[in-house]
Amino acid sequence: MVTLTPLDRRRLAAFRRNRRGFWSLWIFLALFALTLCAELIANDRPILVAYDGALYAPVLKDYPETTFGGDFATYADYRDPVLAANIAAHGWALWPPVRFDYQAINFDRGGTHPAPPGHGNWLGTDDQGRDVLARLIYGLRQSILFGLALTVASALIGVTAGAVQGYFGGWTDLLMQRFLEVWGGLPELLVLIIVASIITPGFWTLLLVLVAFSWTSLVGVVRAEVLRARNFDYVRAARALGMNDRRIMLRHVLPNAMVATLTFLPFILSASIVSLTALDFLGLGLPPGSASLGDLLRQGKENLQAPWLGLTGFVVVALLLSLLVFVGEAVRDAFDPRKTH
């Protein structure tokens, strides 16, 4: 059971008093929870199928066509009219609200693509006939997961480097400062272009490259806090009592430095999402065909005659970043000592 100190309770109360940030956090968490269930919301397979008294879960497992009265042992295409008629005659199928995943093409819709909203595509289709709403749901999940992974990895490395640099000082601080100056001068975009020319970037490749450059954002903040906290009386007393440096940093120094770090995390998360969106927009991000917000914006730029593409991408990105900024402002106010009394 977690026990909150009086200071923590005052900070939590200050966060709740910021109604805009408080409700933005809940809206963000609700959107994230919905995207985690993307396969149950948008999919070209039924969630459940009852056939001849047996129950199947196509959303979790691939079944051959012969399972549902088909002629071939290939994976079942549940949008095939013959197969759908067999299932309807011998049972039932429970479909998700959107009957497309991020790769499914609507072959039943006539005309050219991109197509406007309607006929089963609530937000229309992109230039390849794929459902925009399905790609939006999957792309939003991809962006949030990537942003969270990048934020956590960058924070772990940045906090560790800043703590070591600030606590030991001297030559350690001097050498690490010079390294940060050199490292910060490397062109991140050029490195990404080189990586993209050698291999096809994927989720983990992009994450590794971006972590290599983004961890420096927290070093200066943590270093400054640790430089201040290492001279406190209780830290000197712990050192005089023989406590080792690792234990002093973990128990006495880092808790003070984490206050400033926590206020930056929502803003770092929003910057991480923007980074992935920008790379996908430029064609340097996820592999072609992947669901992403940047790809949706790029298609909006290339298809000005289909305004629903650009508007959908803009509204979603703007809403997501606004929620994170509001949460960041609420966290900043909660840790402000002038507003926690």
C-alpha positions in Angstrom: 0.0 0.0 0.0 1.4 3.4 -1.0 1.4 6.0 1.8 1.2 9.6 0.8 3.1 12.2 2.7 1.4 15.5 3.6 3.4 17.2 0.9 2.3 14.6 -1.7 -1.3 15.1 -0.7 -1.0 18.8 -1.1 0.5 18.3 -4.6 -2.2 15.9 -5.6 -4.8 18.4 -4.4 -3.2 21.2 -6.4 -3.2 19.0 -9.5 -6.9 18.3 -9.0 -7.7 22.0 -8.6 -6.4 22.5 -12.2 -9.5 21.3 -13.8 -8.2 21.6 -17.3 -5.2 19.5 -16.6 -7.0 17.0 -14.5 -9.7 16.2 -17.1 -7.1 16.3 -19.9 -5.3 13.5 -18.1 -8.5 11.4 -17.9 -9.3 12.1 -21.6 -5.8 11.1 -22.6 -6.0 7.9 -20.6 -9.4 7.0 -22.0 -8.1 7.5 -25.6 -5.1 5.4 -24.8 -7.2 2.7 -23.4 -9.4 2.6 -26.5 -6.5 2.4 -28.8 -5.1 -0.5 -26.8 -8.3 -2.3 -27.8 -7.9 -1.4 -31.4 -8.4 -4.9 -32.7 -11.8 -5.0 -31.0 -12.9 -1.6 -32.4 -11.6 -1.8 -36.0 -10.9 -5.1 -37.7 -11.6 -7.0 -40.9 -12.3 -10.1 -38.8 -15.2 -10.8 -36.5 -14.6 -10.8 -32.8 -16.6 -14.0 -32.3 -18.1 -16.6 -34.7 -20.5 -19.3 -33.8 -20.6 -22.1 -36.4 -22.4 -25.4 -36.0 -22.5 -25.0 -32.2 -18.8 -24.2 -31.9 -17.4 -20.8 -30.9 -14.4 -19.3 -32.6 -12.4 -16.1 -32.0 -11.0 -15.0 -35.3 -9.7 -11.8 -33.8 -7.2 -13.9 -31.8 -6.5 -16.8 -34.1 -6.4 -17.6 -37.8 -8.8 -20.3 -39.0 -8.8 -22.0 -42.4 -11.7 -21.4 -44.7 -12.7 -25.1 -44.4 -13.6 -24.5 -40.8 -16.6 -22.5 -42.0 -17.6 -24.6 -44.9 -15.2 -23.2 -47.5 -13.3 -25.2 -50.1 -9.7 -24.2 -49.5 -7.4 -24.6 -46.5 -6.2 -21.0 -46.8 -6.9 -18.5 -44.1 -10.6 -17.4 -44.1 -11.6 -14.2 -45.7 -14.6 -13.2 -43.6 -15.6 -10.5 -46.0 -16.1 -13.1 -48.8 -19.9 -13.2 -49.6 -19.9 -17.0 -49.9 -18.1 -17.5 -46.5 -20.3 -14.9 -44.9 -23.4 -16.7 -46.2 -22.2 -20.0 -44.8 -21.6 -18.4 -41.3 -25.0 -16.8 -41.4 -26.7 -20.1 -42.3 -25.0 -22.1 -39.6 -24.5 -19.6 -36.8 -23.7 -15.9 -36.3 -20.7 -13.5 -36.3 -20.1 -10.6 -33.9 -18.3 -7.8 -35.8 -16.4 -4.8 -34.4 -17.9 -1.4 -35.0 -15.5 -0.7 -37.8 -15.1 -3.6 -40.2 -11.7 -2.7 -41.4 -8.2 -2.8 -40.0 -5.4 -0.4 -40.9 -4.4 -2.5 -43.9 -7.8 -3.6 -45.2 -9.0 -2.1 -48.5 -12.6 -1.5 -49.2 -13.1 -3.3 -52.5 -16.9 -3.0 -52.3 -16.9 0.7 -52.7 -16.9 2.0 -56.2 -15.4 5.1 -57.6 -11.9 6.5 -57.0 -9.9 6.8 -53.9 -9.6 8.8 -51.6 -13.3 8.5 -51.1 -15.3 10.8 -48.8 -17.0 9.6 -45.6 -19.9 7.2 -46.1 -20.7 3.6 -47.2 -19.0 1.9 -44.2 -16.0 4.3 -44.1 -17.0 6.8 -41.4 -14.0 9.1 -42.1 -13.6 8.1 -45.7 -10.7 6.3 -47.3 -7.1 7.2 -48.2 -5.5 7.1 -51.6 -5.2 3.3 -51.5 -8.8 2.6 -50.4 -7.9 2.0 -46.7 -10.3 3.1 -44.0 -9.1 6.4 -42.4 -10.8 5.8 -39.0 -9.1 2.3 -38.7 -5.7 3.8 -39.6 -6.3 6.6 -37.2 -7.0 4.3 -34.3 -4.0 2.1 -34.9 -1.8 5.0 -35.7 -2.8 6.8 -32.5 -1.8 3.7 -30.5 1.5 3.4 -32.3 2.3 7.1 -31.7 1.4 6.9 -27.9 3.3 3.7 -27.3 6.4 5.0 -29.2 6.2 8.3 -27.3 5.9 6.5 -23.9 8.8 4.2 -24.8 11.0 7.1 -25.9 10.1 9.2 -22.9 10.9 6.4 -20.4 14.2 5.4 -22.0 15.3 9.0 -22.4 14.4 9.7 -18.8 16.3 6.7 -17.4 19.4 7.6 -19.3 19.2 11.3 -18.8 18.4 11.1 -15.0 21.3 8.7 -14.5 23.8 10.8 -16.4 22.7 14.0 -14.8 22.8 12.5 -11.3 26.3 11.1 -11.8 27.5 14.4 -13.3 26.1 16.5 -10.6 26.9 14.3 -7.6 30.6 13.7 -8.3 31.4 17.0 -10.0 35.0 17.8 -10.7 36.6 16.1 -13.7 33.5 13.9 -14.1 31.3 16.9 -14.5 33.8 18.7 -16.8 34.3 15.7 -19.1 30.6 14.9 -19.4 29.8 18.5 -20.1 32.3 18.5 -23.0 30.9 15.2 -24.3 27.3 16.6 -24.2 28.4 19.7 -26.2 30.0 17.5 -28.9 27.1 15.0 -28.9 24.5 17.8 -29.1 26.2 19.1 -32.2 25.6 15.9 -34.2 22.9 16.3 -36.9 20.1 14.1 -35.8 18.2 14.3 -39.1 21.3 13.5 -41.1 21.8 10.3 -39.0 18.2 9.3 -39.6 18.6 9.8 -43.3 21.8 7.6 -43.3 20.1 4.9 -41.3 17.0 5.0 -43.6 19.3 4.6 -46.7 21.0 1.5 -45.2 18.1 -0.3 -43.6 14.3 0.0 -43.6 13.5 1.9 -40.4 11.2 0.1 -37.9 9.7 0.8 -34.5 12.8 -0.3 -32.6 15.3 1.2 -35.0 13.7 4.6 -34.8 13.4 4.3 -31.0 17.1 3.5 -30.7 18.2 6.4 -32.9 15.9 8.9 -31.2 16.9 7.8 -27.7 20.5 8.3 -28.6 19.8 12.0 -29.1 16.8 12.8 -26.8 18.3 11.6 -23.5 20.3 14.8 -23.2 17.2 16.9 -22.6 17.0 16.0 -18.9 20.7 16.0 -18.0 21.0 19.7 -17.4 17.9 19.8 -15.2 18.9 16.8 -13.1 22.5 18.0 -12.9 21.5 21.4 -11.5 19.2 19.8 -8.9 21.8 17.3 -7.8 24.6 20.0 -7.6 22.3 21.8 -5.2 21.1 18.8 -3.2 24.5 17.2 -2.6 25.5 20.1 -0.3 22.4 19.7 2.0 23.1 18.9 5.6 21.4 15.5 5.6 23.5 14.5 2.6 26.7 15.5 4.3 25.5 13.7 7.5 24.8 10.5 5.5 28.3 10.7 3.9 29.9 11.2 7.3 28.1 8.1 8.7 29.7 6.0 6.0 26.8 5.6 3.6 28.0 4.7 0.1 27.5 7.1 -2.8 25.0 4.9 -4.7 22.7 4.7 -1.6 23.0 8.4 -1.0 22.0 9.2 -4.6 19.1 6.8 -4.6 17.7 7.7 -1.2 18.5 11.3 -0.6 19.6 13.1 -3.7 17.5 11.8 -6.6 14.1 12.2 -4.8 14.7 16.0 -4.8 15.9 16.0 -8.4 12.9 14.0 -9.6 10.6 16.9 -8.7 11.9 18.9 -11.7 12.1 15.8 -13.9 8.4 14.9 -13.4 7.3 18.4 -14.5 9.1 17.9 -17.8 7.9 14.4 -18.6 4.5 15.4 -20.2 6.3 17.8 -22.5 8.9 15.3 -23.4 6.1 12.8 -24.3 4.5 15.3 -26.6 7.8 16.1 -28.2 8.4 12.4 -28.8 5.0 12.0 -30.5 5.8 15.0 -32.7 9.2 13.5 -33.6 7.6 10.2 -34.9 4.8 12.2 -36.7 7.3 14.4 -38.4 9.5 11.5 -39.5 6.5 9.6 -40.9 5.4 12.8 -42.7 8.9 13.1 -44.3 9.0 9.4 -45.2 11.9 8.6 -42.8 9.8 6.9 -40.1 7.9 3.6 -40.0 7.9 1.2 -43.0 5.4 2.0 -45.8 1.9 0.8 -45.1 2.2 1.3 -41.3 -0.6 3.1 -39.6 0.7 6.5 -38.4 -0.5 10.0 -37.9 2.4 11.4 -40.0 1.4 9.2 -42.9 -2.2 10.5 -42.6 -0.9 14.1 -42.7 1.3 13.4 -45.7 -1.6 11.9 -47.6 -3.6 15.1 -46.7 -0.8 17.2 -48.3 -0.7 15.1 -51.4 -4.5 14.9 -51.8 -5.7 18.4 -51.4 -8.9 17.4 -53.1 -9.7 15.2 -50.1 -9.8 17.6 -47.2 -11.0 14.9 -44.7 -7.5 13.4 -44.7 -5.6 16.5 -43.7 -8.4 17.8 -41.3 -8.6 14.4 -39.5 -4.9 14.2 -39.0 -4.6 17.9 -37.9 -7.5 17.6 -35.4 -6.2 14.4 -33.8 -2.6 15.6 -33.5 -3.7 19.0 -32.2 -6.0 17.4 -29.6 -3.4 14.9 -28.5 -0.7 17.5 -28.0 -3.1 19.9 -26.3 -4.1 17.3 -23.8 -0.4 16.6 -23.0 0.4 20.2 -22.7 -2.5 20.8 -20.3 -1.4 17.8 -18.2 2.2 19.2 -18.1 0.9 22.6 -17.0 -1.1 21.0 -14.2 1.9 18.9 -13.0 4.1 22.0 -13.1 1.6 23.9 -10.9 1.3 20.9 -8.6 5.0 20.9 -7.9 5.2 24.7 -7.6 5.8 25.4 -3.9 4.0 28.7 -4.2 0.8 26.9 -5.2 0.7 23.8 -2.8 -0.2 25.7 0.4 
